[in-house]
Amino acid sequence: MANWLYAPFAELQWVTISTPDSLSISPVMRYLALILDEAMAQKAPSKPQVKATYRLN
């Protein structure tokens, strides 16, 4: 992913990125559902803390 993120645009002209018609079939969404199911099963607090670091150039 980092190779694509920082590659010169001219090198990416043949790359096609698409998204599914329904995000519910996305592996990322399935993984999120598993995390939420596990948290609910353990009666985790309803206010999850999400920490993300974004690198902007």
URZI-V381703 format. One record per pair of residues at least 6 apart in sequence whose C-alpha atoms are under 6 Angstrom apart, sorted by the first residue. I is the first residue (numbers start at 0). J is the second residue. D is the distance in Angstrom with one decimal. If there is no record, write none. Layout:
((I:J:D) (I:J:D))
//
This chain:
none
//
